[in-house]
Amino acid sequence: MLMMAYHLHDINDSYTSLIYISGEPLTYYINNIANPVCFFILLSGYGLSYTYGKYSFWEKIRKLLKLYITFWIVLLLFPIGIGSFIAPEHYPGTLNDIIGNAIGYRWNYNIHYWFLLPYAILFISSEYILRLMNKRWGDIVVVIISLVLYFVTSYIVSRYRSGFFRLQYIYVLLLTIKLLFPFVVGMVMERLNRQGKLLCKKLAPPIAITLLILIVVLRSVFHTHALNPFFAIIAIYLLLHIRLGKYTEKVLTELGKYSMPMWFVHGYFTLYLFHDYLCMLRYPLPIYVVLVITSYVLSLPIMKISNNIYSSLGIKK
C-alpha cells in the first residue's frame, strides 16, 4: 500500500489535489515517508535472517520460482495479453523484450519492476551473506563494506544513469550492490532483536507519531535518495510503536498476503494501460482507494492460478 501511495505522487499532474502544505500536495509528504523499495528490501533481509538455516539452497530457489511464476502470469495477462490490443505499438515488442522483461533484466513493460532481478540476486545470495556475518566481527565488516558500496553506487547511478541504460547488465549490478546495504541492515536488525538488543515498544504511540511526522518533514528538507535507507530504518522502528487497531491490522494482513501480485499489477493502472481511466476519478483519495481495491481483486485469481501451477509442478505452497 505504501508503494501505491508512493507511485500516486508520480502522476500528480493527472489529478486534482485538494490539500496543499507549503505549496506541495499532500501526496508529496506521503511520498516522503520513505522509499517503499527500502522498506521491502530491509524487511526481506530481516525475514531471511529469521529463517536462516531452515531452508536449503534449492528450497529457496523454489520459493523464488513461486515469485516469478506469479510475475509471469501478470506479464501474460497485461503487457503481452491486454497490451497487445490496447497499445500494440509498445507491447509485446520483440522476443528480446519478452525474455528480458520475464527475467527482470529489462523494464520497458513496466518501470516498477526495476528491482525484481536485484532482489532475486540478493535473495539467492542471502545464505552466503549470513555466513560471512556469522564470523567474528562479521556483522560490523559486512555493514561497513555494504555502506561504502551503497554511497559509491548511489553516486554513480545518480550521475551516470542514462549512460548505463545501454549497458543494462552493469546497471542491474550497480542496483544490486546499492540495495545490499538496506538488505544487510534488515539482517542485523533481526539478529539484534533475537538477542534482545533491539529496543521496541519503548515509545508511547503519540511520541512515535510525532517523531514520524518530524521524519517526513526532514525527508522533505533533505530530499536525496541516498538517505532513503536511513529514513526507512527510523520509520519502521517508529511504526512498530503505533497501534493500528484490530480491524485495520486484519485488513493489512489480508492485503499483505497478496502484496507481490498487487505490486506487479498496479503500475498498469497508474502509468500504463489504464492510466487515463483511473485518473478520471480526478482526486487522489478515490484514485488510491480504487487502485488498492482493483489490484487486490485482480490478485485473487492471479494467486489462484499461481497456486494451481505450483501444485502441478509439485511445489509446496
GIKASUL-V735114 format. One record per residue. N is the residue number from 1. RES is the residue in one letter. PSI is psi in degrees with one decimal (none if undefined). OMEGA is omega in whole degrees, 0 to 359 (* if undefined). Layout:
n = [N & N]
res = [RES & RES]
psi = [PSI & PSI]
omega = [OMEGA & OMEGA]
//
This chain:
n = [1 & 2 & 3 & 4 & 5 & 6 & 7 & 8 & 9 & 10 & 11 & 12 & 13 & 14 & 15 & 16 & 17 & 18 & 19 & 20 & 21 & 22 & 23 & 24 & 25 & 26 & 27 & 28 & 29 & 30 & 31 & 32 & 33 & 34 & 35 & 36 & 37 & 38 & 39 & 40 & 41 & 42 & 43 & 44 & 45 & 46 & 47 & 48 & 49 & 50 & 51 & 52 & 53 & 54 & 55 & 56 & 57 & 58 & 59 & 60 & 61 & 62 & 63 & 64 & 65 & 66 & 67 & 68 & 69 & 70 & 71 & 72 & 73 & 74 & 75 & 76 & 77 & 78 & 79 & 80 & 81 & 82 & 83 & 84 & 85 & 86 & 87 & 88 & 89 & 90 & 91 & 92 & 93 & 94 & 95 & 96 & 97 & 98 & 99 & 100 & 101 & 102 & 103 & 104 & 105 & 106 & 107 & 108 & 109 & 110 & 111 & 112 & 113 & 114 & 115 & 116 & 117 & 118 & 119 & 120 & 121 & 122 & 123 & 124 & 125 & 126 & 127 & 128 & 129 & 130 & 131 & 132 & 133 & 134 & 135 & 136 & 137 & 138 & 139 & 140 & 141 & 142 & 143 & 144 & 145 & 146 & 147 & 148 & 149 & 150 & 151 & 152 & 153 & 154 & 155 & 156 & 157 & 158 & 159 & 160 & 161 & 162 & 163 & 164 & 165 & 166 & 167 & 168 & 169 & 170 & 171 & 172 & 173 & 174 & 175 & 176 & 177 & 178 & 179 & 180 & 181 & 182 & 183 & 184 & 185 & 186 & 187 & 188 & 189 & 190 & 191 & 192 & 193 & 194 & 195 & 196 & 197 & 198 & 199 & 200 & 201 & 202 & 203 & 204 & 205 & 206 & 207 & 208 & 209 & 210 & 211 & 212 & 213 & 214 & 215 & 216 & 217 & 218 & 219 & 220 & 221 & 222 & 223 & 224 & 225 & 226 & 227 & 228 & 229 & 230 & 231 & 232 & 233 & 234 & 235 & 236 & 237 & 238 & 239 & 240 & 241 & 242 & 243 & 244 & 245 & 246 & 247 & 248 & 249 & 250 & 251 & 252 & 253 & 254 & 255 & 256 & 257 & 258 & 259 & 260 & 261 & 262 & 263 & 264 & 265 & 266 & 267 & 268 & 269 & 270 & 271 & 272 & 273 & 274 & 275 & 276 & 277 & 278 & 279 & 280 & 281 & 282 & 283 & 284 & 285 & 286 & 287 & 288 & 289 & 290 & 291 & 292 & 293 & 294 & 295 & 296 & 297 & 298 & 299 & 300 & 301 & 302 & 303 & 304 & 305 & 306 & 307 & 308 & 309 & 310 & 311 & 312 & 313 & 314 & 315 & 316 & 317]
res = [M & L & M & M & A & Y & H & L & H & D & I & N & D & S & Y & T & S & L & I & Y & I & S & G & E & P & L & T & Y & Y & I & N & N & I & A & N & P & V & C & F & F & I & L & L & S & G & Y & G & L & S & Y & T & Y & G & K & Y & S & F & W & E & K & I & R & K & L & L & K & L & Y & I & T & F & W & I & V & L & L & L & F & P & I & G & I & G & S & F & I & A & P & E & H & Y & P & G & T & L & N & D & I & I & G & N & A & I & G & Y & R & W & N & Y & N & I & H & Y & W & F & L & L & P & Y & A & I & L & F & I & S & S & E & Y & I & L & R & L & M & N & K & R & W & G & D & I & V & V & V & I & I & S & L & V & L & Y & F & V & T & S & Y & I & V & S & R & Y & R & S & G & F & F & R & L & Q & Y & I & Y & V & L & L & L & T & I & K & L & L & F & P & F & V & V & G & M & V & M & E & R & L & N & R & Q & G & K & L & L & C & K & K & L & A & P & P & I & A & I & T & L & L & I & L & I & V & V & L & R & S & V & F & H & T & H & A & L & N & P & F & F & A & I & I & A & I & Y & L & L & L & H & I & R & L & G & K & Y & T & E & K & V & L & T & E & L & G & K & Y & S & M & P & M & W & F & V & H & G & Y & F & T & L & Y & L & F & H & D & Y & L & C & M & L & R & Y & P & L & P & I & Y & V & V & L & V & I & T & S & Y & V & L & S & L & P & I & M & K & I & S & N & N & I & Y & S & S & L & G & I & K & K]
psi = [-37.5 & -39.5 & -39.4 & -40.3 & -38.3 & -46.0 & -16.0 & -35.6 & -24.4 & -20.9 & 28.8 & -13.4 & -0.6 & 0.0 & 172.8 & 116.8 & 136.8 & -25.5 & 121.9 & 140.0 & 118.4 & 38.4 & -1.5 & 142.1 & 157.3 & -34.1 & -26.4 & -41.4 & -34.8 & -40.6 & -30.2 & 3.5 & -46.6 & 158.1 & 123.8 & -25.0 & -42.3 & -39.7 & -50.2 & -48.0 & -42.3 & -46.2 & -30.6 & -42.7 & -39.6 & -49.0 & -40.2 & -31.3 & -37.8 & -36.2 & 12.1 & 129.5 & -7.3 & -19.0 & 140.9 & 170.9 & -43.9 & -28.7 & -35.8 & -36.6 & -40.5 & -37.4 & -39.5 & -36.3 & -37.9 & -46.1 & -46.0 & -33.5 & -43.0 & -42.3 & -43.6 & -34.8 & -43.1 & -41.5 & -42.5 & -36.5 & -46.2 & -78.0 & -43.7 & -37.4 & -81.0 & -38.8 & -31.8 & -25.9 & -41.1 & -41.0 & 65.5 & -19.8 & -17.3 & -36.4 & 146.5 & -1.5 & -156.0 & 172.1 & -36.4 & -36.3 & -44.7 & -49.4 & -45.0 & -42.6 & -34.9 & -32.7 & -29.5 & 9.4 & -31.6 & 156.4 & 23.1 & -11.9 & -40.4 & 113.0 & -21.3 & -11.7 & 9.3 & -29.3 & 10.5 & -51.4 & -45.0 & -39.2 & -42.5 & -40.2 & -44.2 & -38.7 & -47.2 & -33.7 & -7.8 & -38.5 & -42.1 & -35.4 & -43.7 & -32.9 & -41.5 & -39.7 & -21.5 & -14.0 & 165.6 & 128.5 & 13.7 & -43.5 & -50.5 & -44.7 & -47.2 & -41.3 & -45.1 & -45.8 & -45.6 & -33.3 & -45.7 & -46.7 & -34.8 & -48.7 & -36.8 & -49.7 & -33.8 & -41.2 & -46.2 & -47.1 & -41.5 & -30.0 & -33.5 & 26.5 & -48.7 & -33.5 & -26.4 & -11.1 & -24.7 & -11.1 & 68.7 & -36.8 & -34.7 & -39.6 & -44.4 & -40.6 & -44.3 & -41.8 & -38.4 & -45.5 & -37.8 & -39.1 & -8.6 & -38.4 & -55.1 & -29.8 & -46.7 & -38.8 & -40.6 & -40.9 & -42.3 & -40.2 & -39.9 & -41.9 & -40.0 & -39.4 & -39.9 & -32.8 & 0.1 & 18.2 & -6.3 & 105.9 & 103.8 & 165.1 & 33.8 & -8.7 & 141.4 & 142.3 & -44.0 & -37.9 & -42.0 & -42.1 & -43.4 & -44.7 & -35.2 & -40.7 & -41.1 & -39.8 & -41.4 & -42.3 & -46.3 & -38.9 & -31.7 & -31.6 & -49.2 & 74.8 & 72.4 & 135.4 & -21.3 & -23.0 & -1.9 & -48.0 & -36.1 & -39.7 & -37.2 & -42.6 & -48.5 & -42.3 & -43.2 & -44.1 & -43.0 & -38.3 & -27.5 & -19.3 & -0.8 & 122.4 & 128.9 & -13.5 & 149.9 & -46.0 & -36.3 & -42.5 & -36.8 & -42.9 & -45.9 & -36.0 & -41.8 & -45.7 & -33.8 & -29.6 & -24.9 & 22.5 & -38.5 & -52.3 & -31.2 & -38.1 & -45.1 & -32.8 & -40.7 & -28.5 & -26.5 & -12.7 & -32.2 & -37.1 & -29.4 & -108.9 & -42.4 & 23.2 & -48.8 & -36.9 & -41.9 & -42.0 & -4.5 & -17.2 & -15.2 & -39.3 & 147.3 & -39.2 & -53.2 & -33.9 & -44.7 & -44.7 & -46.6 & -37.8 & -46.5 & -47.0 & -44.8 & -44.9 & -39.6 & -48.5 & -42.5 & -29.5 & -25.1 & -54.6 & -30.7 & -45.6 & -33.4 & -45.8 & -42.5 & -46.2 & -36.8 & -37.8 & -41.7 & -46.2 & -41.5 & -27.5 & -2.7 & 21.5 & 128.3 & 142.7 & none]
omega = [177 & 180 & 179 & 177 & 179 & 182 & 177 & 179 & 180 & 181 & 186 & 177 & 182 & 178 & 183 & 178 & 182 & 183 & 177 & 176 & 182 & 176 & 180 & 178 & 182 & 180 & 178 & 182 & 174 & 178 & 185 & 176 & 175 & 178 & 184 & 178 & 179 & 175 & 184 & 183 & 180 & 180 & 176 & 177 & 177 & 182 & 180 & 174 & 179 & 182 & 182 & 179 & 182 & 182 & 176 & 179 & 183 & 174 & 177 & 177 & 179 & 177 & 178 & 177 & 177 & 180 & 183 & 178 & 176 & 179 & 181 & 177 & 179 & 178 & 180 & 183 & 188 & 186 & 183 & 181 & 182 & 182 & 180 & 180 & 183 & 182 & 183 & 178 & 182 & 183 & 355 & 180 & 182 & 176 & 177 & 177 & 182 & 182 & 182 & 179 & 180 & 178 & 186 & 182 & 176 & 183 & 181 & 172 & 185 & 185 & 180 & 181 & 188 & 184 & 179 & 181 & 174 & 177 & 180 & 179 & 179 & 180 & 180 & 184 & 188 & 181 & 182 & 177 & 180 & 176 & 177 & 181 & 180 & 178 & 180 & 184 & 183 & 180 & 184 & 182 & 182 & 179 & 182 & 180 & 181 & 178 & 178 & 179 & 179 & 181 & 179 & 182 & 177 & 179 & 182 & 182 & 182 & 184 & 188 & 185 & 184 & 180 & 182 & 179 & 178 & 177 & 190 & 182 & 177 & 180 & 178 & 179 & 179 & 179 & 179 & 179 & 179 & 181 & 181 & 183 & 178 & 177 & 180 & 179 & 176 & 177 & 180 & 180 & 179 & 181 & 178 & 179 & 179 & 180 & 180 & 183 & 179 & 187 & 177 & 179 & 181 & 181 & 174 & 182 & 179 & 179 & 180 & 179 & 179 & 180 & 178 & 176 & 178 & 179 & 179 & 179 & 180 & 179 & 179 & 179 & 181 & 188 & 176 & 183 & 181 & 182 & 184 & 182 & 183 & 175 & 180 & 179 & 182 & 181 & 179 & 180 & 181 & 180 & 178 & 183 & 184 & 178 & 184 & 183 & 185 & 184 & 177 & 179 & 178 & 179 & 181 & 177 & 179 & 179 & 180 & 178 & 184 & 186 & 182 & 177 & 177 & 176 & 182 & 189 & 197 & 182 & 179 & 177 & 181 & 187 & 194 & 194 & 188 & 181 & 184 & 180 & 180 & 184 & 173 & 177 & 168 & 187 & 188 & 183 & 177 & 177 & 181 & 181 & 180 & 179 & 181 & 182 & 181 & 180 & 179 & 182 & 179 & 181 & 181 & 178 & 179 & 179 & 177 & 178 & 180 & 181 & 177 & 177 & 177 & 182 & 182 & 178 & 180 & 179 & 180 & 179 & *]
//
